[in-house]
Amino acid sequence: MTTVRTIADLTAQQQIELLAAQHDITYQKTQLDELADTYSRLSDAEVELDEIELLLLELDRAGILTGKDNGLLHLQYLRERK
């Protein structure tokens, strides 16, 4: 008997990586990202996205996820990271 893995069986990180792979998505830094980095640095804000969060950002930019789904998946990822 073959077992089929459902998306619910995957961690948030695995779901994000799978979606990115399925849609051939990789993070590409934009000029707007550079500007955001500059603002963060100048305001002493510690905003550093990891590679998974950057993939999530690209999935959002590509329209693969709705804003709601993106938020829920990001929240799940942050909870699992702890």
Distance bins in CASP14 RR format, pairs under 12 A and 6 or more apart:
PFRMAT RR
TARGET T0000
AUTHOR 0000-0000-0000
RMODE 2
METHOD distances of the structure
MODEL  1
3 9 0 0 0 0 1 0 0 0 0 0 0
5 11 0 0 0 0 0 1 0 0 0 0 0
5 14 0 0 0 0 1 0 0 0 0 0 0
5 15 0 0 0 0 0 1 0 0 0 0 0
5 18 0 0 0 0 1 0 0 0 0 0 0
6 14 0 0 0 0 0 1 0 0 0 0 0
6 15 0 0 0 0 0 1 0 0 0 0 0
6 18 0 0 0 0 0 1 0 0 0 0 0
7 14 0 0 0 0 1 0 0 0 0 0 0
7 15 1 0 1 0 0 0 0 0 0 0 0
7 16 0 0 0 0 0 1 0 0 0 0 0
7 18 1 0 0 1 0 0 0 0 0 0 0
7 19 0 0 0 0 1 0 0 0 0 0 0
7 22 0 0 0 0 0 1 0 0 0 0 0
7 69 0 0 0 0 0 1 0 0 0 0 0
7 73 0 0 0 0 0 1 0 0 0 0 0
7 76 0 0 0 0 0 1 0 0 0 0 0
8 14 0 0 0 0 0 1 0 0 0 0 0
8 15 0 0 0 0 1 0 0 0 0 0 0
8 76 0 0 0 0 0 1 0 0 0 0 0
9 15 0 0 0 0 1 0 0 0 0 0 0
9 18 0 0 0 0 0 1 0 0 0 0 0
10 16 0 0 0 0 1 0 0 0 0 0 0
10 17 0 0 0 0 1 0 0 0 0 0 0
10 18 1 0 0 1 0 0 0 0 0 0 0
10 19 0 0 0 0 0 1 0 0 0 0 0
10 73 0 0 0 0 0 1 0 0 0 0 0
10 76 0 0 0 0 0 1 0 0 0 0 0
10 77 0 0 0 0 0 1 0 0 0 0 0
10 80 0 0 0 0 0 1 0 0 0 0 0
11 17 0 0 0 0 1 0 0 0 0 0 0
11 18 0 0 0 0 0 1 0 0 0 0 0
11 52 0 0 0 0 0 1 0 0 0 0 0
11 73 0 0 0 0 0 1 0 0 0 0 0
11 76 0 0 0 0 1 0 0 0 0 0 0
11 77 0 0 0 0 1 0 0 0 0 0 0
11 78 0 0 0 0 0 1 0 0 0 0 0
11 79 0 0 0 0 0 1 0 0 0 0 0
11 80 1 0 1 0 0 0 0 0 0 0 0
11 81 0 0 0 0 1 0 0 0 0 0 0
12 18 0 0 0 0 0 1 0 0 0 0 0
12 19 0 0 0 0 0 1 0 0 0 0 0
12 52 0 0 0 0 1 0 0 0 0 0 0
12 53 0 0 0 0 0 1 0 0 0 0 0
12 55 0 0 0 0 0 1 0 0 0 0 0
12 56 0 0 0 0 1 0 0 0 0 0 0
12 69 0 0 0 0 0 1 0 0 0 0 0
12 70 0 0 0 0 0 1 0 0 0 0 0
12 71 0 0 0 0 0 1 0 0 0 0 0
12 72 0 0 0 0 1 0 0 0 0 0 0
12 73 1 0 1 0 0 0 0 0 0 0 0
12 74 1 0 0 1 0 0 0 0 0 0 0
12 75 0 0 0 0 1 0 0 0 0 0 0
12 76 1 0 1 0 0 0 0 0 0 0 0
12 77 1 1 0 0 0 0 0 0 0 0 0
12 78 0 0 0 0 1 0 0 0 0 0 0
12 79 1 0 0 1 0 0 0 0 0 0 0
12 80 1 0 1 0 0 0 0 0 0 0 0
12 81 0 0 0 0 1 0 0 0 0 0 0
12 82 0 0 0 0 0 1 0 0 0 0 0
13 19 0 0 0 0 0 1 0 0 0 0 0
13 20 0 0 0 0 0 1 0 0 0 0 0
13 50 0 0 0 0 1 0 0 0 0 0 0
13 51 0 0 0 0 1 0 0 0 0 0 0
13 52 1 0 1 0 0 0 0 0 0 0 0
13 53 0 0 0 0 0 1 0 0 0 0 0
13 55 0 0 0 0 1 0 0 0 0 0 0
13 56 0 0 0 0 1 0 0 0 0 0 0
13 73 0 0 0 0 1 0 0 0 0 0 0
13 74 0 0 0 0 0 1 0 0 0 0 0
13 76 0 0 0 0 1 0 0 0 0 0 0
13 77 1 0 0 1 0 0 0 0 0 0 0
13 78 0 0 0 0 0 1 0 0 0 0 0
13 79 0 0 0 0 0 1 0 0 0 0 0
13 80 1 0 0 1 0 0 0 0 0 0 0
13 81 0 0 0 0 1 0 0 0 0 0 0
14 20 0 0 0 0 0 1 0 0 0 0 0
14 21 0 0 0 0 0 1 0 0 0 0 0
14 52 0 0 0 0 1 0 0 0 0 0 0
14 55 0 0 0 0 0 1 0 0 0 0 0
14 73 0 0 0 0 0 1 0 0 0 0 0
14 76 0 0 0 0 0 1 0 0 0 0 0
14 77 0 0 0 0 0 1 0 0 0 0 0
14 80 0 0 0 0 1 0 0 0 0 0 0
15 21 0 0 0 0 0 1 0 0 0 0 0
15 22 0 0 0 0 0 1 0 0 0 0 0
15 52 0 0 0 0 0 1 0 0 0 0 0
15 55 0 0 0 0 0 1 0 0 0 0 0
15 56 0 0 0 0 1 0 0 0 0 0 0
15 59 0 0 0 0 0 1 0 0 0 0 0
15 64 0 0 0 0 0 1 0 0 0 0 0
15 65 0 0 0 0 0 1 0 0 0 0 0
15 69 0 0 0 0 0 1 0 0 0 0 0
15 70 0 0 0 0 0 1 0 0 0 0 0
15 72 0 0 0 0 0 1 0 0 0 0 0
15 73 1 0 0 1 0 0 0 0 0 0 0
15 74 0 0 0 0 0 1 0 0 0 0 0
15 76 0 0 0 0 1 0 0 0 0 0 0
15 77 0 0 0 0 1 0 0 0 0 0 0
15 80 0 0 0 0 0 1 0 0 0 0 0
16 22 0 0 0 0 0 1 0 0 0 0 0
16 23 0 0 0 0 0 1 0 0 0 0 0
16 25 0 0 0 0 1 0 0 0 0 0 0
16 27 0 0 0 0 0 1 0 0 0 0 0
16 50 0 0 0 0 0 1 0 0 0 0 0
16 51 0 0 0 0 1 0 0 0 0 0 0
16 52 1 0 1 0 0 0 0 0 0 0 0
16 53 0 0 0 0 1 0 0 0 0 0 0
16 54 0 0 0 0 1 0 0 0 0 0 0
16 55 1 0 1 0 0 0 0 0 0 0 0
16 56 1 0 1 0 0 0 0 0 0 0 0
16 57 0 0 0 0 0 1 0 0 0 0 0
16 58 0 0 0 0 1 0 0 0 0 0 0
16 59 1 0 0 1 0 0 0 0 0 0 0
16 60 0 0 0 0 0 1 0 0 0 0 0
16 64 0 0 0 0 0 1 0 0 0 0 0
16 65 0 0 0 0 1 0 0 0 0 0 0
16 69 0 0 0 0 0 1 0 0 0 0 0
16 70 0 0 0 0 1 0 0 0 0 0 0
16 71 0 0 0 0 0 1 0 0 0 0 0
16 72 0 0 0 0 0 1 0 0 0 0 0
16 73 1 0 0 1 0 0 0 0 0 0 0
16 74 0 0 0 0 1 0 0 0 0 0 0
16 76 0 0 0 0 1 0 0 0 0 0 0
16 77 1 0 0 1 0 0 0 0 0 0 0
16 78 0 0 0 0 0 1 0 0 0 0 0
16 80 0 0 0 0 0 1 0 0 0 0 0
16 81 0 0 0 0 0 1 0 0 0 0 0
17 23 0 0 0 0 0 1 0 0 0 0 0
17 25 0 0 0 0 1 0 0 0 0 0 0
17 26 0 0 0 0 0 1 0 0 0 0 0
17 51 0 0 0 0 1 0 0 0 0 0 0
17 52 1 0 0 1 0 0 0 0 0 0 0
17 54 0 0 0 0 0 1 0 0 0 0 0
17 55 1 0 0 1 0 0 0 0 0 0 0
17 56 0 0 0 0 0 1 0 0 0 0 0
17 58 0 0 0 0 0 1 0 0 0 0 0
17 59 0 0 0 0 0 1 0 0 0 0 0
17 73 0 0 0 0 0 1 0 0 0 0 0
17 77 0 0 0 0 0 1 0 0 0 0 0
18 25 0 0 0 0 0 1 0 0 0 0 0
18 52 0 0 0 0 0 1 0 0 0 0 0
18 55 0 0 0 0 0 1 0 0 0 0 0
18 59 0 0 0 0 0 1 0 0 0 0 0
18 64 0 0 0 0 0 1 0 0 0 0 0
18 73 0 0 0 0 0 1 0 0 0 0 0
19 25 1 0 0 1 0 0 0 0 0 0 0
19 52 0 0 0 0 0 1 0 0 0 0 0
19 55 0 0 0 0 1 0 0 0 0 0 0
19 56 0 0 0 0 1 0 0 0 0 0 0
19 58 0 0 0 0 1 0 0 0 0 0 0
19 59 1 0 1 0 0 0 0 0 0 0 0
19 60 0 0 0 0 0 1 0 0 0 0 0
19 62 0 0 0 0 1 0 0 0 0 0 0
19 63 0 0 0 0 0 1 0 0 0 0 0
19 64 1 0 0 1 0 0 0 0 0 0 0
19 65 1 0 0 1 0 0 0 0 0 0 0
19 69 0 0 0 0 1 0 0 0 0 0 0
19 70 0 0 0 0 0 1 0 0 0 0 0
19 73 0 0 0 0 1 0 0 0 0 0 0
20 26 1 0 0 1 0 0 0 0 0 0 0
20 27 0 0 0 0 1 0 0 0 0 0 0
20 51 0 0 0 0 0 1 0 0 0 0 0
20 52 0 0 0 0 1 0 0 0 0 0 0
20 53 0 0 0 0 0 1 0 0 0 0 0
20 54 0 0 0 0 1 0 0 0 0 0 0
20 55 1 0 1 0 0 0 0 0 0 0 0
20 56 0 0 0 0 1 0 0 0 0 0 0
20 57 0 0 0 0 0 1 0 0 0 0 0
20 58 1 0 0 1 0 0 0 0 0 0 0
20 59 1 0 0 1 0 0 0 0 0 0 0
20 60 0 0 0 0 0 1 0 0 0 0 0
20 61 0 0 0 0 0 1 0 0 0 0 0
20 62 0 0 0 0 1 0 0 0 0 0 0
20 64 0 0 0 0 1 0 0 0 0 0 0
20 65 0 0 0 0 0 1 0 0 0 0 0
20 73 0 0 0 0 0 1 0 0 0 0 0
21 55 0 0 0 0 1 0 0 0 0 0 0
21 59 0 0 0 0 0 1 0 0 0 0 0
21 64 0 0 0 0 0 1 0 0 0 0 0
22 55 0 0 0 0 0 1 0 0 0 0 0
22 59 0 0 0 0 0 1 0 0 0 0 0
22 62 0 0 0 0 0 1 0 0 0 0 0
22 64 0 0 0 0 1 0 0 0 0 0 0
23 55 0 0 0 0 0 1 0 0 0 0 0
23 58 0 0 0 0 1 0 0 0 0 0 0
23 59 1 0 0 1 0 0 0 0 0 0 0
23 60 0 0 0 0 0 1 0 0 0 0 0
23 61 0 0 0 0 0 1 0 0 0 0 0
23 62 1 0 0 1 0 0 0 0 0 0 0
23 63 0 0 0 0 1 0 0 0 0 0 0
23 64 1 0 1 0 0 0 0 0 0 0 0
23 65 0 0 0 0 0 1 0 0 0 0 0
24 55 0 0 0 0 0 1 0 0 0 0 0
24 58 0 0 0 0 0 1 0 0 0 0 0
24 59 0 0 0 0 0 1 0 0 0 0 0
24 62 0 0 0 0 1 0 0 0 0 0 0
24 64 0 0 0 0 0 1 0 0 0 0 0
25 54 0 0 0 0 0 1 0 0 0 0 0
25 55 1 0 0 1 0 0 0 0 0 0 0
25 56 0 0 0 0 1 0 0 0 0 0 0
25 57 0 0 0 0 1 0 0 0 0 0 0
25 58 1 0 1 0 0 0 0 0 0 0 0
25 59 1 0 1 0 0 0 0 0 0 0 0
25 60 0 0 0 0 0 1 0 0 0 0 0
25 61 0 0 0 0 1 0 0 0 0 0 0
25 62 1 0 1 0 0 0 0 0 0 0 0
25 63 0 0 0 0 1 0 0 0 0 0 0
25 64 1 0 0 1 0 0 0 0 0 0 0
25 65 0 0 0 0 0 1 0 0 0 0 0
26 51 0 0 0 0 1 0 0 0 0 0 0
26 54 0 0 0 0 1 0 0 0 0 0 0
26 55 1 0 0 1 0 0 0 0 0 0 0
26 57 0 0 0 0 0 1 0 0 0 0 0
26 58 1 0 0 1 0 0 0 0 0 0 0
26 59 0 0 0 0 0 1 0 0 0 0 0
26 61 0 0 0 0 0 1 0 0 0 0 0
26 62 0 0 0 0 0 1 0 0 0 0 0
27 33 0 0 0 0 1 0 0 0 0 0 0
27 49 0 0 0 0 1 0 0 0 0 0 0
27 50 0 0 0 0 0 1 0 0 0 0 0
27 51 1 0 0 1 0 0 0 0 0 0 0
27 52 0 0 0 0 1 0 0 0 0 0 0
27 53 0 0 0 0 1 0 0 0 0 0 0
27 54 1 1 0 0 0 0 0 0 0 0 0
27 55 1 0 0 1 0 0 0 0 0 0 0
27 56 0 0 0 0 1 0 0 0 0 0 0
27 57 1 0 0 1 0 0 0 0 0 0 0
27 58 1 0 1 0 0 0 0 0 0 0 0
27 59 0 0 0 0 1 0 0 0 0 0 0
27 60 0 0 0 0 0 1 0 0 0 0 0
27 61 0 0 0 0 1 0 0 0 0 0 0
27 62 0 0 0 0 0 1 0 0 0 0 0
28 34 0 0 0 0 0 1 0 0 0 0 0
28 54 0 0 0 0 1 0 0 0 0 0 0
28 55 0 0 0 0 0 1 0 0 0 0 0
28 57 0 0 0 0 1 0 0 0 0 0 0
28 58 1 0 0 1 0 0 0 0 0 0 0
28 61 0 0 0 0 1 0 0 0 0 0 0
28 62 0 0 0 0 0 1 0 0 0 0 0
29 35 0 0 0 0 0 1 0 0 0 0 0
29 36 0 0 0 0 0 1 0 0 0 0 0
29 37 0 0 0 0 1 0 0 0 0 0 0
29 49 0 0 0 0 0 1 0 0 0 0 0
29 54 0 0 0 0 1 0 0 0 0 0 0
29 57 0 0 0 0 0 1 0 0 0 0 0
29 58 0 0 0 0 0 1 0 0 0 0 0
29 61 0 0 0 0 0 1 0 0 0 0 0
30 36 0 0 0 0 1 0 0 0 0 0 0
30 37 0 0 0 0 0 1 0 0 0 0 0
30 54 0 0 0 0 0 1 0 0 0 0 0
30 57 0 0 0 0 1 0 0 0 0 0 0
30 58 0 0 0 0 0 1 0 0 0 0 0
30 61 0 0 0 0 1 0 0 0 0 0 0
31 37 0 0 0 0 0 1 0 0 0 0 0
31 38 0 0 0 0 0 1 0 0 0 0 0
32 38 0 0 0 0 0 1 0 0 0 0 0
32 39 0 0 0 0 0 1 0 0 0 0 0
32 57 0 0 0 0 0 1 0 0 0 0 0
32 61 0 0 0 0 0 1 0 0 0 0 0
33 39 0 0 0 0 0 1 0 0 0 0 0
33 40 0 0 0 0 0 1 0 0 0 0 0
33 47 0 0 0 0 0 1 0 0 0 0 0
33 49 0 0 0 0 1 0 0 0 0 0 0
33 54 0 0 0 0 1 0 0 0 0 0 0
33 57 0 0 0 0 1 0 0 0 0 0 0
33 58 0 0 0 0 0 1 0 0 0 0 0
33 61 0 0 0 0 0 1 0 0 0 0 0
34 40 0 0 0 0 0 1 0 0 0 0 0
34 41 0 0 0 0 0 1 0 0 0 0 0
35 41 0 0 0 0 0 1 0 0 0 0 0
35 42 0 0 0 0 0 1 0 0 0 0 0
36 42 0 0 0 0 0 1 0 0 0 0 0
36 43 0 0 0 0 0 1 0 0 0 0 0
36 45 0 0 0 0 1 0 0 0 0 0 0
36 47 1 0 0 1 0 0 0 0 0 0 0
36 48 0 0 0 0 0 1 0 0 0 0 0
36 49 0 0 0 0 1 0 0 0 0 0 0
36 57 0 0 0 0 0 1 0 0 0 0 0
37 43 0 0 0 0 0 1 0 0 0 0 0
37 45 0 0 0 0 0 1 0 0 0 0 0
37 46 0 0 0 0 0 1 0 0 0 0 0
37 47 0 0 0 0 1 0 0 0 0 0 0
37 48 0 0 0 0 1 0 0 0 0 0 0
37 49 0 0 0 0 0 1 0 0 0 0 0
38 45 0 0 0 0 0 1 0 0 0 0 0
38 47 0 0 0 0 0 1 0 0 0 0 0
39 45 1 0 0 1 0 0 0 0 0 0 0
39 47 0 0 0 0 1 0 0 0 0 0 0
40 46 1 0 0 1 0 0 0 0 0 0 0
40 47 1 0 1 0 0 0 0 0 0 0 0
40 48 0 0 0 0 1 0 0 0 0 0 0
40 49 0 0 0 0 0 1 0 0 0 0 0
41 47 0 0 0 0 1 0 0 0 0 0 0
41 48 0 0 0 0 0 1 0 0 0 0 0
47 53 0 0 0 0 0 1 0 0 0 0 0
48 54 0 0 0 0 0 1 0 0 0 0 0
49 55 0 0 0 0 1 0 0 0 0 0 0
49 56 0 0 0 0 1 0 0 0 0 0 0
49 57 1 0 0 1 0 0 0 0 0 0 0
49 58 0 0 0 0 0 1 0 0 0 0 0
49 74 0 0 0 0 0 1 0 0 0 0 0
49 77 0 0 0 0 0 1 0 0 0 0 0
49 78 0 0 0 0 0 1 0 0 0 0 0
50 56 0 0 0 0 1 0 0 0 0 0 0
50 57 0 0 0 0 0 1 0 0 0 0 0
50 74 0 0 0 0 0 1 0 0 0 0 0
50 77 0 0 0 0 1 0 0 0 0 0 0
50 78 0 0 0 0 0 1 0 0 0 0 0
50 81 0 0 0 0 1 0 0 0 0 0 0
51 57 0 0 0 0 0 1 0 0 0 0 0
51 58 0 0 0 0 0 1 0 0 0 0 0
51 77 0 0 0 0 0 1 0 0 0 0 0
52 58 0 0 0 0 0 1 0 0 0 0 0
52 59 0 0 0 0 0 1 0 0 0 0 0
52 73 0 0 0 0 1 0 0 0 0 0 0
52 74 0 0 0 0 1 0 0 0 0 0 0
52 76 0 0 0 0 0 1 0 0 0 0 0
52 77 1 0 0 1 0 0 0 0 0 0 0
52 78 0 0 0 0 0 1 0 0 0 0 0
52 80 0 0 0 0 0 1 0 0 0 0 0
52 81 0 0 0 0 1 0 0 0 0 0 0
53 59 0 0 0 0 0 1 0 0 0 0 0
53 60 0 0 0 0 0 1 0 0 0 0 0
53 70 0 0 0 0 0 1 0 0 0 0 0
53 71 0 0 0 0 0 1 0 0 0 0 0
53 73 0 0 0 0 0 1 0 0 0 0 0
53 74 1 0 0 1 0 0 0 0 0 0 0
53 75 0 0 0 0 0 1 0 0 0 0 0
53 77 1 0 0 1 0 0 0 0 0 0 0
53 78 0 0 0 0 1 0 0 0 0 0 0
53 81 0 0 0 0 1 0 0 0 0 0 0
54 60 0 0 0 0 0 1 0 0 0 0 0
54 61 0 0 0 0 0 1 0 0 0 0 0
54 74 0 0 0 0 0 1 0 0 0 0 0
54 77 0 0 0 0 0 1 0 0 0 0 0
55 61 0 0 0 0 0 1 0 0 0 0 0
55 62 0 0 0 0 0 1 0 0 0 0 0
55 64 0 0 0 0 0 1 0 0 0 0 0
55 65 0 0 0 0 0 1 0 0 0 0 0
55 70 0 0 0 0 0 1 0 0 0 0 0
55 73 0 0 0 0 0 1 0 0 0 0 0
55 74 0 0 0 0 0 1 0 0 0 0 0
55 77 0 0 0 0 0 1 0 0 0 0 0
56 62 0 0 0 0 0 1 0 0 0 0 0
56 63 0 0 0 0 0 1 0 0 0 0 0
56 64 0 0 0 0 1 0 0 0 0 0 0
56 65 1 0 0 1 0 0 0 0 0 0 0
56 67 0 0 0 0 0 1 0 0 0 0 0
56 69 0 0 0 0 0 1 0 0 0 0 0
56 70 1 0 0 1 0 0 0 0 0 0 0
56 71 0 0 0 0 1 0 0 0 0 0 0
56 72 0 0 0 0 0 1 0 0 0 0 0
56 73 1 0 0 1 0 0 0 0 0 0 0
56 74 1 0 1 0 0 0 0 0 0 0 0
56 75 0 0 0 0 0 1 0 0 0 0 0
56 76 0 0 0 0 0 1 0 0 0 0 0
56 77 1 0 0 1 0 0 0 0 0 0 0
56 78 0 0 0 0 0 1 0 0 0 0 0
57 63 0 0 0 0 0 1 0 0 0 0 0
57 64 0 0 0 0 0 1 0 0 0 0 0
57 65 0 0 0 0 0 1 0 0 0 0 0
57 67 0 0 0 0 0 1 0 0 0 0 0
57 70 0 0 0 0 1 0 0 0 0 0 0
57 71 0 0 0 0 0 1 0 0 0 0 0
57 73 0 0 0 0 0 1 0 0 0 0 0
57 74 0 0 0 0 1 0 0 0 0 0 0
58 64 0 0 0 0 1 0 0 0 0 0 0
58 65 0 0 0 0 0 1 0 0 0 0 0
58 70 0 0 0 0 0 1 0 0 0 0 0
59 65 1 0 1 0 0 0 0 0 0 0 0
59 66 0 0 0 0 0 1 0 0 0 0 0
59 67 0 0 0 0 0 1 0 0 0 0 0
59 69 0 0 0 0 1 0 0 0 0 0 0
59 70 1 0 0 1 0 0 0 0 0 0 0
59 71 0 0 0 0 0 1 0 0 0 0 0
59 73 0 0 0 0 1 0 0 0 0 0 0
59 74 0 0 0 0 0 1 0 0 0 0 0
59 77 0 0 0 0 0 1 0 0 0 0 0
60 66 0 0 0 0 1 0 0 0 0 0 0
60 67 1 0 0 1 0 0 0 0 0 0 0
60 68 0 0 0 0 0 1 0 0 0 0 0
60 69 0 0 0 0 1 0 0 0 0 0 0
60 70 1 0 1 0 0 0 0 0 0 0 0
60 71 0 0 0 0 1 0 0 0 0 0 0
60 73 0 0 0 0 1 0 0 0 0 0 0
60 74 0 0 0 0 1 0 0 0 0 0 0
61 67 0 0 0 0 0 1 0 0 0 0 0
61 70 0 0 0 0 0 1 0 0 0 0 0
62 70 0 0 0 0 0 1 0 0 0 0 0
63 69 0 0 0 0 0 1 0 0 0 0 0
63 70 0 0 0 0 1 0 0 0 0 0 0
64 70 0 0 0 0 1 0 0 0 0 0 0
64 73 0 0 0 0 0 1 0 0 0 0 0
65 71 0 0 0 0 1 0 0 0 0 0 0
65 72 0 0 0 0 1 0 0 0 0 0 0
65 73 1 0 0 1 0 0 0 0 0 0 0
65 74 0 0 0 0 1 0 0 0 0 0 0
66 72 0 0 0 0 1 0 0 0 0 0 0
66 73 0 0 0 0 0 1 0 0 0 0 0
67 73 0 0 0 0 1 0 0 0 0 0 0
67 74 0 0 0 0 1 0 0 0 0 0 0
67 75 0 0 0 0 0 1 0 0 0 0 0
68 74 0 0 0 0 0 1 0 0 0 0 0
68 75 0 0 0 0 0 1 0 0 0 0 0
69 75 0 0 0 0 0 1 0 0 0 0 0
69 76 0 0 0 0 0 1 0 0 0 0 0
70 76 0 0 0 0 0 1 0 0 0 0 0
70 77 0 0 0 0 0 1 0 0 0 0 0
71 77 0 0 0 0 1 0 0 0 0 0 0
71 78 0 0 0 0 1 0 0 0 0 0 0
71 79 0 0 0 0 0 1 0 0 0 0 0
72 78 0 0 0 0 0 1 0 0 0 0 0
72 79 0 0 0 0 0 1 0 0 0 0 0
73 79 0 0 0 0 0 1 0 0 0 0 0
73 80 0 0 0 0 0 1 0 0 0 0 0
74 80 0 0 0 0 0 1 0 0 0 0 0
74 81 0 0 0 0 0 1 0 0 0 0 0
75 81 0 0 0 0 0 1 0 0 0 0 0
75 82 0 0 0 0 0 1 0 0 0 0 0
76 82 0 0 0 0 0 1 0 0 0 0 0
END
